[in-house]
Structures are given as structure tokens and as C-alpha cells.
Amino acid sequence: MYKATAAEVSKLRNATGAGMMDSKKALEEAGGDFDKAIEILRKKGQKVAANRADRESSEGAVIAKVNADFTKGVIVSLNCETDFVAKNDDFVALAQKLADMALNYESKEDFLNGEIDGMTVAEKMTEQTGVIGEKIEIGTFQTLSGTFVNAYIHAGNKIGAVVALSAKADGVEEVAREVAMQVAAMDPVALNENEVAAEIIEKEMEIAKDQLKQEGKPENMIENIAKGKLQKFFKDNTLVHQPFIKDSKISVADHVKSIHPELEVKGYIRYSL
């Protein structure tokens, strides 16, 4: 029976990230064939992935990035089972590498079929499940394009946001980052009142009317007062109308216009573990 040397085991460990004993067994099973040993480890990973398919991968690293000319941003999460793995430097580095790669794709399906380290992203997830021993998968894949976009990552890679502004101008990079920070921290329900989902508006109106009835307000006044409460909801919960987190005396829209009077927020994406 073939006996793997310490140097061979070390080489396979460095190439795959697998454990020492797993690497030794794979090499010996492969008769010293390095490529075959890698394939054996990948097959082991597939088996581990199948065994852990029903596990919850609620931890991980959320990475938000933009391309070199600030016209496209992406949020990708690399999910795992435990916070211990999520904080591992190699795990975060892989998440960063995947986010860089994701900028070249428009859909999660195409991204999962993209090539990384000689295999598809989907196969890489299977491989890493075998190496790490936890369910590893791509959680979210979101993109946003615009005239000028920037990103922000919050709370130790737990929340990511990307914001698109309407134009390029002096100071726009920092302002776009600040607005992305606002999105990450305040989690608005929509960009503005026109983009709030109808069911949310209906729910807020219903809540407001019930409160007013309990307060004994006259029936003929309830509708108008409820509409006023809805406007307050829009102010607190839509991005452009929210008080700016660094200066609550002005709105996000006002802060954006402070560097150019015609500058507007055109869109955003956000993801939180």
C-alpha cells in the first residue's frame, strides 16, 4: 500500500485546504497521484455537502463591491453555519474573491456556473463544504448599475449596501458611500414614497385608523389624519426622506444635493445576514 510522505501531505493540504488526515488518506487511496487525490477530496466534499444539505447556513460574510469606474456594484454573501467559520481570514478572503468575480455577471445562475480555481462556483461551494465541514453556499447575489455607484459594508461583514446616484460630480464618491452607510444602518423600506409596496401602505393606513378610533377621533377626520401619519411614515422609512445619519437636521436628499443641486439617489440594494 502506498504511504504518503509528510511533504506530499503538506502540498495537498496547501492546495486544497483539507485536513492533514483527509489529505493523507486521499493520497494513499490515489496511490500518490496528486490530481486524483484532489478529485477524491472533492468527492468527499460532495458527500459532506449532501449530508449537510438540511443545515441552516445563517452565518457568513457579506461583501459589497463596485467596479473600477463606479458604474456597477454587487452584493454577494458567502454563507456558513457558524460565526467561528465566518470570521476566519481564509473564508473572508474567499468571499472577497467571489465578490470580485461576481462583478462580471448579471444573474446568480450564471455566477454559479462561472469558473473559479478550475471549477464552477457551485462546485467550489461543494469543495469548501468538504474542506470546512460546514454547509457552505452562496446566499445572496444582487447587482446594481448606474451613472455612479458606491458600496458600504457594515458590522463585520454582516450587512452590505450599494447605492446609485444620478451623476458624477466633485465629492460624489464620499457622498455615495455615506448614503450606502445610511441604507445599511437604517434599512429603508423603499427609495421614496412612490416605490413603497401597496400592501405596506394599506397596512400602515389600517394601523393608523385603528389607533385614531381608539383615541376617539371623529369618524369624519380619521381618513385625513391617517394620511398625515402615512406621510410621517414615508419620512422616517423611505431613503431620500430619512434624516441623514450624520446630520439629522437634513434629509438624505438634501445631503446629496449639497454637492450638486441636481444630484439624486436613483436606487439601492441591501442585504443583511
C-alpha positions in Angstrom: 0.0 0.0 0.0 1.3 3.5 -0.9 2.4 5.6 2.0 2.2 9.4 1.5 5.2 11.4 2.7 4.8 14.4 5.0 5.9 16.7 2.2 3.2 15.3 -0.1 0.5 15.7 2.5 1.6 19.3 3.2 1.5 20.0 -0.6 -2.1 18.6 -0.9 -3.2 20.5 2.3 -1.9 23.8 0.9 -3.5 23.2 -2.4 -7.0 22.2 -1.1 -7.3 23.4 2.5 -8.2 19.9 3.5 -7.2 18.5 6.9 -3.9 16.6 7.4 -5.5 13.1 7.8 -8.0 13.7 5.0 -5.1 14.7 2.7 -3.0 11.7 3.8 -5.9 9.2 3.2 -6.7 10.7 -0.2 -3.1 10.5 -1.4 -2.8 6.9 -0.3 -6.1 6.0 -1.9 -4.9 7.7 -5.1 -1.6 5.8 -5.0 0.3 9.1 -4.8 -1.5 10.7 -7.9 -1.9 14.3 -6.8 -4.7 15.2 -9.2 -6.6 12.0 -8.4 -6.2 12.8 -4.7 -7.8 16.3 -5.3 -10.7 14.6 -7.0 -11.1 12.2 -4.1 -11.3 15.1 -1.7 -13.8 16.9 -3.9 -15.9 13.7 -4.0 -15.7 13.6 -0.2 -16.9 17.2 -0.2 -19.9 16.3 -2.3 -20.8 13.6 0.2 -20.4 16.0 3.1 -22.5 18.6 1.2 -25.3 16.1 0.7 -25.2 15.1 4.4 -25.4 18.8 5.5 -28.0 19.9 2.9 -30.7 20.4 5.6 -28.4 22.5 7.9 -29.0 26.2 8.4 -26.3 28.4 6.9 -27.3 31.6 8.6 -23.8 33.0 9.3 -21.2 34.1 6.8 -19.6 37.1 5.1 -21.4 39.8 3.2 -19.3 41.6 0.6 -20.4 44.7 -1.3 -18.1 45.9 -4.1 -18.1 48.2 -7.1 -16.1 48.1 -10.4 -13.2 50.3 -11.3 -15.3 53.1 -12.9 -18.0 53.1 -10.2 -20.8 52.1 -12.7 -21.7 48.7 -11.2 -22.0 47.3 -7.8 -22.6 43.8 -6.4 -23.5 42.3 -3.0 -22.6 38.6 -2.5 -22.8 36.6 0.7 -20.8 33.5 1.3 -22.9 31.7 3.9 -21.8 29.1 6.5 -23.2 27.6 9.7 -21.1 29.2 12.5 -19.8 32.6 13.3 -16.4 30.9 14.0 -16.0 30.0 10.3 -17.5 33.3 9.2 -14.7 35.2 10.9 -11.9 33.0 9.5 -9.5 35.1 7.4 -9.4 32.5 4.6 -13.2 32.3 4.5 -13.5 36.1 4.2 -10.8 36.2 1.6 -12.8 33.7 -0.5 -15.9 35.8 -0.1 -13.9 38.8 -1.4 -12.6 36.8 -4.3 -16.1 35.7 -5.2 -17.4 39.3 -5.0 -14.7 40.5 -7.4 -15.7 37.7 -9.8 -19.4 38.5 -9.3 -19.0 41.9 -10.9 -18.7 40.1 -14.3 -22.1 38.5 -14.0 -25.8 39.6 -14.1 -27.6 36.6 -12.6 -26.9 34.2 -9.8 -27.3 31.2 -12.1 -24.6 32.5 -14.5 -22.4 33.3 -11.5 -22.7 29.8 -10.0 -21.7 28.4 -13.4 -18.7 30.8 -13.6 -15.1 29.4 -13.2 -13.0 29.7 -10.1 -9.9 27.7 -9.3 -10.5 25.3 -12.1 -14.1 24.5 -11.2 -17.5 26.2 -11.2 -18.6 28.4 -8.2 -21.2 25.8 -7.4 -18.5 23.1 -7.3 -16.3 25.3 -5.2 -19.1 25.5 -2.6 -19.3 21.7 -2.5 -15.5 21.5 -2.2 -15.4 24.0 0.7 -18.2 22.2 2.5 -16.0 19.1 2.5 -12.9 21.1 3.5 -14.5 23.1 6.3 -17.1 20.6 7.4 -20.0 23.0 7.4 -22.6 23.8 4.8 -21.1 26.5 2.5 -23.2 28.2 -0.1 -23.8 31.5 -1.9 -26.6 33.3 -0.1 -27.5 36.5 -1.9 -26.3 37.7 -5.3 -27.5 41.2 -6.2 -26.2 43.8 -8.7 -26.9 47.5 -9.3 -25.8 49.6 -12.2 -25.9 53.4 -12.6 -24.1 56.6 -13.5 -22.2 56.5 -10.2 -22.4 53.7 -7.6 -20.6 53.1 -4.4 -20.8 50.5 -1.6 -20.5 50.1 2.1 -20.0 47.0 4.4 -21.3 47.2 7.9 -21.0 45.3 11.2 -18.1 43.0 10.5 -19.2 41.8 7.0 -22.8 41.2 8.2 -24.6 43.9 6.2 -23.8 45.3 2.7 -25.3 48.1 0.7 -24.8 49.6 -2.8 -26.2 53.0 -3.9 -26.6 54.5 -7.3 -26.5 58.3 -7.8 -27.6 60.2 -10.9 -24.4 61.9 -11.9 -20.7 62.2 -11.3 -19.5 65.3 -9.5 -16.8 66.5 -7.1 -17.3 64.7 -3.8 -19.7 62.2 -5.2 -17.7 59.1 -4.2 -17.8 60.0 -0.5 -21.5 61.1 -0.6 -22.5 57.8 -2.3 -20.6 55.9 0.3 -22.4 57.9 3.1 -25.8 57.1 1.5 -24.8 53.4 1.3 -23.9 53.6 5.0 -27.4 55.1 5.6 -29.0 52.2 3.8 -27.0 49.7 5.8 -27.8 51.3 9.1 -31.4 52.4 8.7 -32.8 49.7 6.3 -35.3 51.9 4.4 -38.4 50.2 3.1 -38.1 51.9 -0.3 -36.3 54.7 -2.2 -39.2 57.1 -2.0 -42.9 57.1 -1.3 -43.7 56.2 -4.9 -41.8 52.9 -4.5 -43.4 51.7 -1.3 -45.3 48.5 -1.8 -49.1 48.9 -1.8 -49.5 46.3 0.9 -47.2 48.3 3.2 -49.3 51.4 2.6 -52.5 49.6 3.3 -51.1 48.1 6.5 -49.9 51.5 7.7 -53.2 53.2 7.0 -55.1 50.4 8.7 -52.9 50.7 11.8 -53.2 54.5 11.9 -57.0 54.3 11.6 -57.3 51.8 14.4 -55.2 53.9 16.6 -57.3 57.0 15.8 -60.5 55.2 16.5 -59.1 54.0 19.9 -58.2 57.6 20.6 -61.8 58.6 20.0 -61.2 60.8 16.9 -64.2 61.9 15.0 -65.0 59.4 12.1 -65.1 62.2 9.5 -61.5 63.2 10.5 -59.9 59.8 10.7 -59.0 59.4 6.9 -57.2 62.7 6.7 -55.3 62.3 10.0 -54.3 58.8 8.9 -52.9 60.2 5.6 -50.9 62.6 7.7 -49.5 59.7 9.7 -48.7 57.9 6.4 -46.6 61.0 5.4 -44.7 60.7 8.6 -44.1 57.0 7.9 -42.7 57.9 4.5 -40.4 60.5 6.0 -39.0 58.0 8.6 -38.8 55.0 6.3 -38.0 56.0 2.7 -34.4 56.6 1.9 -34.5 60.0 0.3 -36.7 61.5 3.0 -35.0 59.9 6.1 -33.0 62.2 8.3 -29.3 61.9 7.3 -27.5 59.8 9.9 -24.6 62.3 10.2 -26.9 65.4 10.4 -30.5 64.7 11.4 -31.5 68.3 10.6 -31.4 67.5 6.9 -32.7 64.7 4.7 -30.7 62.3 2.7 -31.9 64.0 -0.5 -30.7 67.4 0.9 -27.3 65.9 1.8 -26.9 64.6 -1.8 -27.9 67.9 -3.3 -25.4 69.7 -1.1 -22.6 68.8 -3.6 -24.7 69.4 -6.7 -28.3 70.8 -6.8 -29.4 68.3 -9.4 -27.9 65.2 -7.9 -30.3 62.5 -6.9 -30.3 59.0 -5.4 -31.6 56.6 -8.2 -31.6 53.3 -6.4 -30.1 51.0 -3.8 -29.7 47.3 -2.8 -29.1 46.0 0.7 -28.5 42.6 2.3 -28.2 41.5 5.9 -27.4 38.1 7.4 
